[in-house]
Amino acid sequence: MDLEQYFIESANVKLNFIKENKDKFEEVINIIVNCLKEWNKILIAWNWWSAADSQHFAAELIGRYKTERRSLPAIALTTDTSIITAIWNDYWYDVIFEKQIAWLWSKWDIFIWISTSWNSTNIIKAVQKAKEQWVITIWLLWNTWWMLVDIMDYALVVNSNNTARIQETHLTIYHTICEFIDKEFK
């Protein structure tokens, strides 16, 4: 593959995503903005190498994206190694996000899960806990069958099997969310 083709492929995955999800994505952005206007918070989690993305997204909300605005409440559930390892040691890895959601939530908060991996038990349990507690669930995923797709409040699908292109699209998605948040909270 030549350099130009790499960028064309990345751009095409993103363009296909927005063509297939534009209305639903706009709805998700509005839900996130309204959540933050009501002083609710965003709980964010990823597994594997994408766990750092949850920190990136939370930092854009708490700090700033492009413009100066008030800090917005966001928690990356992947960052507190003491909590994660304590839960893992005392219970099991399957409940590291569920246990955090159980105590960090407020009604109408949002739990965002972005994934390029398979049906992870720790996420299944976290989503089930979130649903029990009136937390809105948003999932950005890729085009494979997922156990949770039918119980998530909102599922935005990146139609690709190329993990790198999916991750690049996820980055564009949460940066786009940040663009709209910046406009609303000037």
N, C-alpha and C positions, 0 to 999 in steps of 0.2 A: 504494500500500500504506500502511495506517495503522501507527502505532507498535506497537500490540498485535499486529498480524498479523506483523510482522517477528520479534518474539520467539516467537510461536507457531510460525512456520516453522522457526526455529533449534531450538527445543525438540523439534519433531517429527522433525527429521533425527537429533538425538542419541538420542531414544527409539527410533527405528527401528534405529539402529546397534546399540544394546545388545540389542534383541530379536533381531536377526539374528546377533550375534557374542558373546553373553554367555559361553558355555562356552569358546570359543576365546580371548576376552579374558582370562578368569580364568586360563587356562593360560599365556598370555603374561606376565601379571603374576607368576605363580609362577616362571616361568623367569627373569625379570629379577631378582626377589628372590633366588633361589638363586644366580644368577651373582654378584651383589654379595656374598652371604654367603661365597662362595668367593674373594673378593678379585679377581675378574675385573672387567673394565671394560666400559663402554658407549661405543661409537663412534657418533656421531650425525651425519647429514647431510641437508640439504635443498638444493634448487636455488632460484634466483630469489629472490623477495621473502620466501619462507619460510625462507631461510637463517638469519635472525635467530632463528627458533624453535628451531633446534638449540642456539644459545647459551643461550636461555631454559631449555630442558630440562636442559642440562648444568649450568647455574647452580643449578637446583633440587636437583640431585643433589650437587654439590660443596659448595654452601653449605648451604642448608636450604630446605625447603618450608614447613612450619608449625612443626615441633617441632625441638628441639635433638637432634642425633644426630651420629655421626661423619661426616666428609666421605666421599662415595662416588665412586669413580673413573669419570669421564665425560669424553669429549673431543668437542667440536664440531669436526668436520673442516672447517668453513666459516670458521674465525676467523683463522687465521694467514695474513695476506696475503702475507708473504714466501714462505712455502712454496707457496701457491696460485699466485702470479705466477711464481715460479721454475719450477715444474712446467709451467705453461702456456707459458712462454717456451721452455724446453728441450725439451719434448715436445709437449703439446697439452692443451687443456681436457678432452678425453675421459678423461684419466688422473689428474686432480687428486685424486680420492678413492681410486682404486686404489693409487697410489703411497703415500699416507698409510697405508692399511690394510696394505700390504706390510710396513711397519716398525713400526707401532704396535700390532699385534695380539698376542694370546696365545691359545692354544687355549682355546676355549669362551668367549671374549669375545662380545659381542653387537653387531651392526651394525644400527642402526635407521634406516630410510629412510622419511620421511613425504613424500607427494607429492600435489600437485594438478595436476602437469604430465604431459606425455606420456613416452614411452619414451626417456629421456635416456641417451645413450651413456656418459656418465661414471658413471652409476649402474649400468648393465649391467656395465661393466668392474669396478666396485667390488664388486658382488655376486658376480661370478665369482671374483674374487680372494679374497673372504671365504670362499666355499664351498671353495676349494682349501686354505684354511688353517684349517679347522675352526672358523670363526667362525659363530655362530648368526645367522641373518638374519631380521629382523622388518620387515614393510612395512605401513604404514597408507596406504591409497590410496582412490581413488574408483571409481565403478562403470563403468569402461570396460575394454576389453581391454588387458592389459599383457603385454609379452614375458616378464617375469620372474616372473609370478605362479605359474608351475608349478615354478620352482626355488627360490623363497623357502621358508624353513622355516615361516614363519607370515605369512599375509597377512590383514589385517583391512580389510574394505571398507566405506567410508561410501557408502551408496547414495543419491547425489545428483549432479546436474550443476551445482549452484550452488557455485562456488568459495568464496565467503564462508562459506556454511553448512558446507562440508567443513572449511575451516580452523578454524572455531569448534568443530567436533566433534573435530578433531585436538587442539586445546588442551585440551578436556575429557578426552580420552583420556590425554594425558600427565600432566595434573594428577591424574587418578584413579590412575595408576601411582604418582605421588609420594605420594598418600594412603596407599596400601598399603605403600610403602617406609617411610614415617614410622612406621607401626604396627609394622613388623618390626624397626626399628633404634632403638627408643627407648632 
